[in-house]
Amino acid sequence: MDNDLSVEVRPIITLCEATTAADIPAETDAHPELEIFVIFTDHSGTLAALRMADHLGEKLDARLRLLMLYEVPYALPLTRPAVNVRVLEGQLFTFVSKTPVNVAAHIYLCRDKYRTVRLILKPRSIVILGGRRRWWPTAEHRLASVLKKDGHHVIFAESR
């Protein structure tokens, strides 16, 4: 790992009440290169996924994007989640700044994280999810199954 690490200082926050991919705001990204998406699950799982993504990203010369999908209940306006957006932003920034990985962090306020992540990802995206291996299906494993069925390349990074 090189010492020239950088973190986007402010995570990008997007409200997602979208129903099609065209409804999601386009990323203002002038870099059309390969991207690896890490989906925030929990701290240890996401850390394992970021480490794996960093290793893979170096080999593929890919850009890393961390997606935090925060579901807002229908009882609340999408613009006013139960947790203050600044708190989410601060938690994500603190987490990312403690990792030795160059990553762009994004927070998506949404109603359904499965639908939202399916709209965000480009066809055949590389996605890394982290979590603990269990003999029963977990939320991470269910999301991985959905994304695999959609044709994405999903890698599971086991946390300890």
Phi and psi in degrees as GROMACS dihedral restraints (atoms count N, CA, C in turn):
[ dihedral_restraints ]
;  ai    aj    ak    al  type     phi  dphi    fc
    3     4     5     6     1   -89.2    20    10
    4     5     6     7     1   164.0    20    10
    6     7     8     9     1   -87.0    20    10
    7     8     9    10     1    -5.6    20    10
    9    10    11    12     1   -89.4    20    10
   10    11    12    13     1    71.7    20    10
   12    13    14    15     1   -96.4    20    10
   13    14    15    16     1   145.4    20    10
   15    16    17    18     1  -142.4    20    10
   16    17    18    19     1   151.0    20    10
   18    19    20    21     1  -129.7    20    10
   19    20    21    22     1   135.5    20    10
   21    22    23    24     1   -63.3    20    10
   22    23    24    25     1   121.3    20    10
   24    25    26    27     1   -61.6    20    10
   25    26    27    28     1   -37.4    20    10
   27    28    29    30     1  -114.7    20    10
   28    29    30    31     1   115.2    20    10
   30    31    32    33     1   -58.3    20    10
   31    32    33    34     1   144.4    20    10
   33    34    35    36     1   -79.9    20    10
   34    35    36    37     1   126.2    20    10
   36    37    38    39     1  -108.8    20    10
   37    38    39    40     1   127.5    20    10
   39    40    41    42     1  -127.3    20    10
   40    41    42    43     1   133.1    20    10
   42    43    44    45     1   -86.7    20    10
   43    44    45    46     1   128.4    20    10
   45    46    47    48     1  -123.0    20    10
   46    47    48    49     1    92.3    20    10
   48    49    50    51     1  -112.7    20    10
   49    50    51    52     1    30.9    20    10
   51    52    53    54     1   -76.3    20    10
   52    53    54    55     1   153.4    20    10
   54    55    56    57     1  -117.1    20    10
   55    56    57    58     1   -17.1    20    10
   57    58    59    60     1  -136.7    20    10
   58    59    60    61     1   163.4    20    10
   60    61    62    63     1   -61.2    20    10
   61    62    63    64     1   -29.6    20    10
   63    64    65    66     1   -67.3    20    10
   64    65    66    67     1   -21.7    20    10
   66    67    68    69     1   -79.6    20    10
   67    68    69    70     1   -15.6    20    10
   69    70    71    72     1   -84.6    20    10
   70    71    72    73     1   130.7    20    10
   72    73    74    75     1   -58.2    20    10
   73    74    75    76     1   135.2    20    10
   75    76    77    78     1   -67.7    20    10
   76    77    78    79     1   139.9    20    10
   78    79    80    81     1   -69.2    20    10
   79    80    81    82     1   137.2    20    10
   81    82    83    84     1   -85.2    20    10
   82    83    84    85     1    79.1    20    10
   84    85    86    87     1  -127.0    20    10
   85    86    87    88     1   117.7    20    10
   87    88    89    90     1   -89.0    20    10
   88    89    90    91     1     5.5    20    10
   90    91    92    93     1  -108.6    20    10
   91    92    93    94     1   100.4    20    10
   93    94    95    96     1   -82.5    20    10
   94    95    96    97     1    11.9    20    10
   96    97    98    99     1   -68.7    20    10
   97    98    99   100     1   175.3    20    10
   99   100   101   102     1   -59.6    20    10
  100   101   102   103     1   139.9    20    10
  102   103   104   105     1  -124.0    20    10
  103   104   105   106     1   144.6    20    10
  105   106   107   108     1  -116.4    20    10
  106   107   108   109     1   126.9    20    10
  108   109   110   111     1  -101.0    20    10
  109   110   111   112     1   129.4    20    10
  111   112   113   114     1  -112.1    20    10
  112   113   114   115     1   127.3    20    10
  114   115   116   117     1   -99.8    20    10
  115   116   117   118     1   124.4    20    10
  117   118   119   120     1   -64.5    20    10
  118   119   120   121     1   124.3    20    10
  120   121   122   123     1  -112.9    20    10
  121   122   123   124     1   -66.9    20    10
  123   124   125   126     1  -147.1    20    10
  124   125   126   127     1   175.9    20    10
  126   127   128   129     1   -62.6    20    10
  127   128   129   130     1   -49.9    20    10
  129   130   131   132     1   -69.5    20    10
  130   131   132   133     1   -40.0    20    10
  132   133   134   135     1   -65.4    20    10
  133   134   135   136     1   -42.6    20    10
  135   136   137   138     1   -68.3    20    10
  136   137   138   139     1   -36.8    20    10
  138   139   140   141     1   -63.4    20    10
  139   140   141   142     1   -44.0    20    10
  141   142   143   144     1   -62.1    20    10
  142   143   144   145     1   -41.7    20    10
  144   145   146   147     1   -65.9    20    10
  145   146   147   148     1   -41.1    20    10
  147   148   149   150     1   -64.7    20    10
  148   149   150   151     1   -39.1    20    10
  150   151   152   153     1   -62.6    20    10
  151   152   153   154     1   -45.2    20    10
  153   154   155   156     1   -64.8    20    10
  154   155   156   157     1   -41.9    20    10
  156   157   158   159     1   -63.2    20    10
  157   158   159   160     1   -39.3    20    10
  159   160   161   162     1   -63.1    20    10
  160   161   162   163     1   -45.5    20    10
  162   163   164   165     1   -62.3    20    10
  163   164   165   166     1   -46.7    20    10
  165   166   167   168     1   -67.7    20    10
  166   167   168   169     1   -38.8    20    10
  168   169   170   171     1   -62.6    20    10
  169   170   171   172     1   -36.3    20    10
  171   172   173   174     1   -65.3    20    10
  172   173   174   175     1   -41.9    20    10
  174   175   176   177     1   -69.5    20    10
  175   176   177   178     1   -34.4    20    10
  177   178   179   180     1   -98.1    20    10
  178   179   180   181     1    -2.5    20    10
  180   181   182   183     1    53.7    20    10
  181   182   183   184     1    53.0    20    10
  183   184   185   186     1  -109.8    20    10
  184   185   186   187     1   155.8    20    10
  186   187   188   189     1   -90.2    20    10
  187   188   189   190     1   138.9    20    10
  189   190   191   192     1  -101.9    20    10
  190   191   192   193     1   135.1    20    10
  192   193   194   195     1  -128.4    20    10
  193   194   195   196     1   126.4    20    10
  195   196   197   198     1  -100.1    20    10
  196   197   198   199     1   124.0    20    10
  198   199   200   201     1  -109.9    20    10
  199   200   201   202     1   120.0    20    10
  201   202   203   204     1  -105.4    20    10
  202   203   204   205     1   116.4    20    10
  204   205   206   207     1  -103.9    20    10
  205   206   207   208     1   110.9    20    10
  207   208   209   210     1  -108.0    20    10
  208   209   210   211     1   113.7    20    10
  210   211   212   213     1   -80.4    20    10
  211   212   213   214     1   126.2    20    10
  213   214   215   216     1  -102.1    20    10
  214   215   216   217     1   125.1    20    10
  216   217   218   219     1   -60.8    20    10
  217   218   219   220     1   150.6    20    10
  219   220   221   222     1   -61.7    20    10
  220   221   222   223     1   -23.1    20    10
  222   223   224   225     1   -68.4    20    10
  223   224   225   226     1   -18.5    20    10
  225   226   227   228     1  -109.8    20    10
  226   227   228   229     1   148.8    20    10
  228   229   230   231     1   -64.4    20    10
  229   230   231   232     1   145.2    20    10
  231   232   233   234     1   -59.3    20    10
  232   233   234   235     1   -30.5    20    10
  234   235   236   237     1   -80.6    20    10
  235   236   237   238     1    -6.1    20    10
  237   238   239   240     1  -133.3    20    10
  238   239   240   241     1    72.6    20    10
  240   241   242   243     1   -67.9    20    10
  241   242   243   244     1   168.0    20    10
  243   244   245   246     1   -61.6    20    10
  244   245   246   247     1   -33.5    20    10
  246   247   248   249     1  -104.0    20    10
  247   248   249   250     1   132.3    20    10
  249   250   251   252     1   -57.5    20    10
  250   251   252   253     1   136.6    20    10
  252   253   254   255     1   -58.9    20    10
  253   254   255   256     1   -37.2    20    10
  255   256   257   258     1   -63.9    20    10
  256   257   258   259     1   -32.6    20    10
  258   259   260   261     1   -67.9    20    10
  259   260   261   262     1   -46.7    20    10
  261   262   263   264     1   -58.6    20    10
  262   263   264   265     1   -45.2    20    10
  264   265   266   267     1   -60.6    20    10
  265   266   267   268     1   -45.5    20    10
  267   268   269   270     1   -64.0    20    10
  268   269   270   271     1   -42.2    20    10
  270   271   272   273     1   -63.1    20    10
  271   272   273   274     1   -44.5    20    10
  273   274   275   276     1   -66.4    20    10
  274   275   276   277     1   -42.9    20    10
  276   277   278   279     1   -63.5    20    10
  277   278   279   280     1   -43.9    20    10
  279   280   281   282     1   -61.4    20    10
  280   281   282   283     1   -44.5    20    10
  282   283   284   285     1   -61.2    20    10
  283   284   285   286     1   -50.1    20    10
  285   286   287   288     1   -66.9    20    10
  286   287   288   289     1   -37.5    20    10
  288   289   290   291     1   -69.3    20    10
  289   290   291   292     1   -17.9    20    10
  291   292   293   294     1   -87.9    20    10
  292   293   294   295     1    -6.7    20    10
  294   295   296   297     1  -101.1    20    10
  295   296   297   298     1   143.7    20    10
  297   298   299   300     1   -84.3    20    10
  298   299   300   301     1    48.6    20    10
  300   301   302   303     1  -128.7    20    10
  301   302   303   304     1   137.0    20    10
  303   304   305   306     1   -86.2    20    10
  304   305   306   307     1   109.2    20    10
  306   307   308   309     1  -143.6    20    10
  307   308   309   310     1   146.1    20    10
  309   310   311   312     1   -96.9    20    10
  310   311   312   313     1   125.3    20    10
  312   313   314   315     1  -101.4    20    10
  313   314   315   316     1   138.3    20    10
  315   316   317   318     1  -132.6    20    10
  316   317   318   319     1   135.1    20    10
  318   319   320   321     1  -111.7    20    10
  319   320   321   322     1   127.4    20    10
  321   322   323   324     1  -115.4    20    10
  322   323   324   325     1   117.5    20    10
  324   325   326   327     1   -87.1    20    10
  325   326   327   328     1   121.0    20    10
  327   328   329   330     1  -144.9    20    10
  328   329   330   331     1   173.1    20    10
  330   331   332   333     1   -95.7    20    10
  331   332   333   334     1   -34.4    20    10
  333   334   335   336     1  -138.1    20    10
  334   335   336   337     1   109.0    20    10
  336   337   338   339     1   -67.2    20    10
  337   338   339   340     1   -30.1    20    10
  339   340   341   342     1   -64.9    20    10
  340   341   342   343     1   -48.5    20    10
  342   343   344   345     1   -65.2    20    10
  343   344   345   346     1   -40.9    20    10
  345   346   347   348     1   -64.1    20    10
  346   347   348   349     1   -47.4    20    10
  348   349   350   351     1   -65.0    20    10
  349   350   351   352     1   -33.8    20    10
  351   352   353   354     1   -66.6    20    10
  352   353   354   355     1   -29.5    20    10
  354   355   356   357     1   -80.0    20    10
  355   356   357   358     1   -30.9    20    10
  357   358   359   360     1   -73.0    20    10
  358   359   360   361     1   -44.0    20    10
  360   361   362   363     1   -71.2    20    10
  361   362   363   364     1   140.9    20    10
  363   364   365   366     1   -78.6    20    10
  364   365   366   367     1   160.4    20    10
  366   367   368   369     1   -56.0    20    10
  367   368   369   370     1   138.9    20    10
  369   370   371   372     1    56.7    20    10
  370   371   372   373     1    40.4    20    10
  372   373   374   375     1   -71.7    20    10
  373   374   375   376     1   156.0    20    10
  375   376   377   378     1   -94.0    20    10
  376   377   378   379     1   122.1    20    10
  378   379   380   381     1  -125.8    20    10
  379   380   381   382     1   134.1    20    10
  381   382   383   384     1  -120.2    20    10
  382   383   384   385     1   126.5    20    10
  384   385   386   387     1  -116.9    20    10
  385   386   387   388     1   142.3    20    10
  387   388   389   390     1  -117.9    20    10
  388   389   390   391     1   152.4    20    10
  390   391   392   393     1   170.2    20    10
  391   392   393   394     1  -175.7    20    10
  393   394   395   396     1   -92.1    20    10
  394   395   396   397     1   142.9    20    10
  396   397   398   399     1   -75.1    20    10
  397   398   399   400     1   129.8    20    10
  399   400   401   402     1  -131.0    20    10
  400   401   402   403     1   160.2    20    10
  402   403   404   405     1   -85.1    20    10
  403   404   405   406     1   -12.0    20    10
  405   406   407   408     1  -106.8    20    10
  406   407   408   409     1   156.7    20    10
  408   409   410   411     1   -70.2    20    10
  409   410   411   412     1   130.6    20    10
  411   412   413   414     1  -105.8    20    10
  412   413   414   415     1   172.0    20    10
  414   415   416   417     1   -58.8    20    10
  415   416   417   418     1   -39.4    20    10
  417   418   419   420     1   -64.0    20    10
  418   419   420   421     1   -42.0    20    10
  420   421   422   423     1   -68.5    20    10
  421   422   423   424     1   -36.4    20    10
  423   424   425   426     1   -65.4    20    10
  424   425   426   427     1   -43.1    20    10
  426   427   428   429     1   -63.6    20    10
  427   428   429   430     1   -42.2    20    10
  429   430   431   432     1   -59.9    20    10
  430   431   432   433     1   -41.6    20    10
  432   433   434   435     1   -62.7    20    10
  433   434   435   436     1   -43.9    20    10
  435   436   437   438     1   -61.3    20    10
  436   437   438   439     1   -45.5    20    10
  438   439   440   441     1   -68.8    20    10
  439   440   441   442     1   -36.4    20    10
  441   442   443   444     1   -63.8    20    10
  442   443   444   445     1   -41.1    20    10
  444   445   446   447     1   -63.6    20    10
  445   446   447   448     1   -28.7    20    10
  447   448   449   450     1   -79.4    20    10
  448   449   450   451     1    -4.7    20    10
  450   451   452   453     1    95.7    20    10
  451   452   453   454     1    10.8    20    10
  453   454   455   456     1   -84.2    20    10
  454   455   456   457     1   156.0    20    10
  456   457   458   459     1   -91.6    20    10
  457   458   459   460     1   106.9    20    10
  459   460   461   462     1  -109.2    20    10
  460   461   462   463     1   130.2    20    10
  462   463   464   465     1  -118.7    20    10
  463   464   465   466     1   135.3    20    10
  465   466   467   468     1  -104.5    20    10
  466   467   468   469     1   123.3    20    10
  468   469   470   471     1  -101.9    20    10
  469   470   471   472     1   115.7    20    10
  471   472   473   474     1   -79.0    20    10
  472   473   474   475     1   129.3    20    10
  474   475   476   477     1   -97.6    20    10
  475   476   477   478     1   158.4    20    10
